[in-house]
Amino acid sequence: MADKIKMELPIVEMDGDEMTRVIWKKIKDILLEPYINLKTEYYDLGLEKRNETEDQITIDAANAIKKYGVGVKCATITPNAQRVKEYNLKKMWKSPNGTIRAILDGTVFRAPIIVNCVKPLVKTWEKPITIARHAYGDIYKDVEFRVQGKGTAELVFTSENGEVSKQVIQDFIGSGVILGMHNIDKSIESFARACFNYALNVKQDLWFSTKDTISKIYDHTFKDIFQDIFENEYKEKFKDAGIEYFYTLIDDAVARVIKSKGGMIWACKNYDGDVMSDMISTAFGSLGMMTSVLVSPDGNFEYEAAHGTVQRHYYKHLKGEETSTNSVATIFAWTGALRKRGEIDKINELINFADKLDKAIINTIEEGTMTKDLAGIADLDNVNAVNTEEFLFEIKKRLDILLKQA
C-alpha cells in the first residue's frame, strides 16, 4: 500500500453513544486509519463522560472546533427521565448538539444522500431537498417550570436601566406547565445570511417558513429579518443568479414540498428543521442517508450524522446478536470533515480520498450490497443484505479499487 496520507492540523473528533459509538470505531479501523495518518483532537461526548464532567467536555469540544475550524461528531444521547435513571445521571443534561450549535452560532444544512436504486417515497421528487436549520435558541435553550397549583405566571423583562415590563402568561387555576424560550437578532441575521449565501453557492431557490400568523412577534421577527436582509443585500444577487427567495407559512411549505420536484433549500427555525429533516430523509429512503453540516458565521464546520444513536441495535449488540446498522451518514460525516480539512490546508490527497470513499459507498449500494434498512426498499432484483461490519468491508473493497485507479 502507498504511504498514508499526512494531515497537518487535527480534526476535532467527538465520540458518542450506543450503536453509533460502536460503528464510529469500526469506521476508523476499517476505512480511515489504514489510509490516513489520522490526526484528531479527541473528545468523548458519551453520556457517562458528559455526566462525569458536568457537560464541560461538550463546551470544550465546541471551543476546540472554533480553534481548529473543523469537527466531526458521532450521534449522542440527549437524556430524558428514563435515561437519567438508566445511566444514574446527576441531572437531565441538555442536548450536546444544542450546546455546540449555540457556541458556534451556525446554521445546519442537511441533505439526503442519493443512490439510484432507492427511489423517494414522494414520486414527484426528482432532486435532493436541503433543510437549512437555525442552530440557536427556541426549545433547545428553553427554561421550563412545572406549575403545581393556583397562581399567575408572568413574562418579565428588566432593562439595563431597571425598567420592568410584564405580561401575564396564564392565570393558573390548577397544575400545568410553562415554557420560556428566546432568540437573538444577531443569530437570526447570521442564519439568514448563511441561507442566502448557501443558495447562491449551489444556485438553488430558497424557501423560508415559520408560523407568523400565530406567533405575531417571535416568528414574525424571523420573517422580518430575513426580508430586510434579502431586500438590502441579496435581491440583485439572486436575480443575477436566476434563483428565487420567498417566505411562506410552514403548513403551506409542507404542502408545496410534497408536490414539488425538489431541488430547493428549505430554511426552518431550530425545532422545525429538526422535524422536517427527519421527514425529508425518511421520504428519500432512510434516516441513515442524510448529511448534516453546521456552518458558523466565522467559517467553522462541524459534520455529523442526522440520526440518533440506534438504541435498539445497540441492545441487540450487547446481547451478542447480529445487527445490520446503516453507517452511511456517519461515514459521510467523516468524509465531509476530511474534505474540508483538506480544502483549508490545501491537501489534495485528503480531498481525493474523501471523494473516493463517498463514491465507494454509493457504488456498494448501487451494486446491490447494503444494510437491511435499505434492502427492504431498494429497487433492485438481487439485493445482498449484510450486517454492520460486512457492509464496511464491502465499501473497503470498492475503495481499494478506486484508489488503485487513481
N, C-alpha and C positions, 0 to 999 in steps of 0.2 A: 504493500500500500504506500502511496505517496506520503510525504511529510504532512503532519497535521497542520491545519490552518491556524495561524497565530492571531491572537487578539491583543490589542493594546490596552484599552480601558475595559473595565468589567461591566457586565450587565447586572443590575440588581435583581437577584433571584429570591422570590418569595414562595416558600413551600406552603402546602395547605393541608387538607384533611381528607380522611376516609379513602375511597377508591381512587380519587384523583391524585392523592398523595402517592399511592402505590404505583399508579401509571407514570407519575412525574419522574420517579427514579428509573423506571424501565425505559422511558424515552431517552433520558440522558445516557443510560448504559448502552442501549442498542443503536440509537440513531444520531447521537451528538458526540459523545466523548471519543468514539473510535476515529472521528474525522477532524475534530477541533480540539485544540488546547483551550478548553472552555475556561474562561476567566469570569467568575461571578463574585459578587458580594452577597453572601447568603444570609437570609432572614427566615427563621422558622415561624410562620404565622399559623401553625397548627394551634388548635384551640387550647391545648394544655399549656403551651408556651405563652400564648396571649394572656391566659389566666395567671400564670406564674409571674409575668412581668407587669401585670395590671394594664395590659394593652400598650405599654410603652414601646414594645418591639414593632408594633404596627406604625406608630408615629416615626420611629427611627427608620423604618423601611421607606416610608414616603419621603422623608428628608434625604435619604440616600439617592432616590430617583432624581430629586432636584439637583443633587451633586453630580451624578454621572449621566443623567439625561435619558437613560433607557432602563426600563424594568420589565420583568416578566413574572406573572403571578399565577399560582395554582389556585383552584377553587377552594374556598374556605367556608366553614360553618358560621352562620350568624345564629347565635343561640336563642332558643325560645325557652319557656319554662321547663319543658321536657329535657332539653339539653343541659340546662343548669343542674338538674338532678342527676342526669346520666354521667356528666363529667365532674360533678361536685365543684361547680364554679363558685367563685367569690361573689359574682354578680352576673347579670344578663348583659354581657358585653355587646357594644354596638357593632354594626356591620363593618368589617375591616375595609371592604370596598368603599363604603361611605366615608370612613375616616381618611383613606388615601385620596379619594376624589376631592374631599373638602380641602385638604392641604395643598394639592396640586391645582385646584380650581380649574379643572379642564372640562372638556366635552367628550363623551363616549360615542364612538362611531362603531356600529355593529352591522355586519352584512353577512348574508348566507354564503356558504362555500358551495359552489355549483358543480355537480357532476351530471353528465349526460344521462346516466341510467336511472337517476332519481328525479322523477317529474314532480313539480309543485302540485299540491293538492288543489290550489286555485288554478283552474285551467287557463285563465286569461293571462296569467303571469308568464312573461317571456324573458324578463331581465331581473337581476337582483334588486331588492329594495333595501336601502341602507337606513337604519334608525340612528338619528343623532340625538343622544340623550344628555340632557343637562346633568351635571355631576355634582351639584351642590344643593344643599338645603332640602326643603319640603319635609317629608316624614323621616328622611334619613338624618336629620339634625333636629328632630322634634323634642318637645317636652310634654310629658303625659302625666295626668293626675286622675286617680280613681276617687270619685266622689262617693262618700259613704252615707250621706243623708241630706236633709234640707239645707239650703244655703244659696248664696248668689256667687256666680263665677263672673269675674270681670277681666277684661283685657286692659292692662295698664301700661302706659309708656311714660317714662320720666325723661325729659330732655336734659341736655347737658347743663342748661341753666336752671334746672329744677322744676320746670313747668310739667304738670302732670295731666295727662289725657286718659280718660277712662271710657270704656264701653262695656255694657252688660252683655255677656255671652249667653247666660241662661240663669233663670231663677229655678233652681232645682227643688222639686217637691219630694224627691227621694233620691236613691242612689243613681249613679251614672258615671260617665267618663268624659274627660276633657283632653283635647289635643291642641297644642300650640306649635305652630311651625312658622318658619320665616324664610326669606331670601334677601339678597342684597343686589342693588342695581349694578354694581361693578361686575359681579359674577354673571348676571343676566346679559350684560353687554359683551363679556368675553364669550359667552355661549353663542350669542347672535353672530359675532364676527367669525368665530370658528366655523359655524354653519355656512355662512356666506362664502368664506374662503374655500372651504372644502367643496362646495357646489361649483365654484369657479374652477377649481383644480381638476375635478372629474367631469366637468361640463354636463351636469345634471340639474334638473329642476329641483327647487327646494320648497317643501311644504312645511308650514308650522301650524300646530294646533294646540289649543287649550280649551277651557270652558268659561270664557269671559262673560257669557250671558248670565251665569250663576255666580261666579266669583268676580264681582264687578270691580274690585280693587286689586286683589292678589294676581289673578290670571290676566286681568286687563293690563297690569303693569308690564308683564312679559310681552303681550301683544304690542303695546305702545313702543317699548324699547326696540323691539325687532323692526317695527315700521319706521321709526325715526332713523335708525342706523342704515336701513336699506335705502331710504329716500336720500339721505345726505352723503352716503359713502359708496353704495353698491349699485344703485339703479342703472347708471350708464354702463357699468362693467357687465351687468347681467344682460343688458340689451345688446352690447357688443358681442358677448359670448353666445347669444341666441338661446338663453335659458330664462326660466321664469321663477319668480318668488311669489307665493301667495299664502295668505292666512285663512284658516277655516276652523270651525268648531271641531273638537276631537271626534264627536259622533259622526259628523259629516265626513271627516278624514277617513274614518274606518270604512264607511260605505264606499268612498271613492277608491281607496286602496284595493278593496276586494274586486272592484270592477275594472281596475287599471291593468295595463300591460307590464307594470313595474318600471324599474329604471330610474326611480327618483330617490331623493333624500327626504326622509320624514323626520322633522325635528319635534321632539317632545320634551315636556318637563320630566323631572327625575323619575317619579314613580310611573308615569305614563309610559316612558321609554323602557322601563324595566319590564312592564307587562307586554307592551307591543312588540318588543324584540323577541320575546318568547313565542308570541303568536306567529311572527314572521318566520322565525327559524323552524318552528314545528311545521308550518304550512309548506316550507321549502323542503322538508324531509325529516329533520332531526335537530334536537337541541344540541347535539354533538357536532353540528355542522354550521357553526356561527362564529365568525371572527369578532373580536372586540378590542378596540384600542382607545385608551384615554389620551387625549392631546391637550396639553396645558398651554396657556397663552404665551408662556416664556419658552416654549419649544421642548418640553419634556414629553416622553412617550411611555405609557405603561400598557403592555399587552397581556390579555388574559382570555380564557375560555368564557363563553357567555352562559355557562350552565353551572349546576350545583356540584356537590361532592359525590354524587351517585351512591347514596347511603345504602340502598337495597343491595347493590352489587357488593359493597364493602362487607356487609354482614355475611353474604354468601362466601366471600373470600376468606373471612375469618374462620368459617367452618370448614375450609379446605375444598369448597365446591368450585367448579369451573365457572368463570364469568366470561362474558363477551361484551366488553365495555368499549364504546366508541371513543377513541383518543384523538380524533382528527382536530377538533377545535383546540385542544391543549398543544398538539404539535404545531399548529398554525400560530399559536401564541409565541412559541419559541422561535419559529422561523421569522415572524414579524419582528421580534426583538433583535434577532441576529442580523436581519437585513438592515434594520435601522442603525444598529451599531456599525455595520459595515459602511453604510452611506455616510454617517457622521465622521467616521475615522478613515474613510476612503480605502477600505479593504475590499477590493473587488472579489477576492476568493470567498469571502464570507457572504457577500450578496449572492454570488453564483451558487453557493452551497444551499442557501435558503430557498432559492428559486427551484433548484433541482429536487430538494426534499418535498416541496409543495407538489411538484409535478409527479413525483413518485407516489405520493398519496393518492392523487387523482387517478393515475394510471392503475394503481392497485384496485381501486373500487370499480373503475370502468371496465377492467378486465374480469370482473366478477367475484373478487375476493373482498369480503367486508365483514363487519360485525353484525350481530343479529338484528339490531335496530334498523339497519339499512336493508338487510337481506329480505325483510318482510315487505318492503315497499319498492324494491329495485325492479326496474322494467328490463329484465334480462331473462333469457331462457335457462341458463345454467349459472346458479349462484353458489359460491363456496363460502358458507358462513363459518367463520373461525373464532377462536377465543381471543381474549385480550392480548396475550403475548404473541400468539401466532400472527395476528394482524400486524404487529410491529415488525416482526421478522420478514413478513411478506413485503412490507414497504422497504425494508433494508435491501432485499434482493433487487428491487427495481431501482433504488437509489444507487447501488453499486454499478448497475448497468449504465445509468445516466452519467455518473461521474467518470466512468471509463470512456464514454463517448466524448466527453469534454477534453 
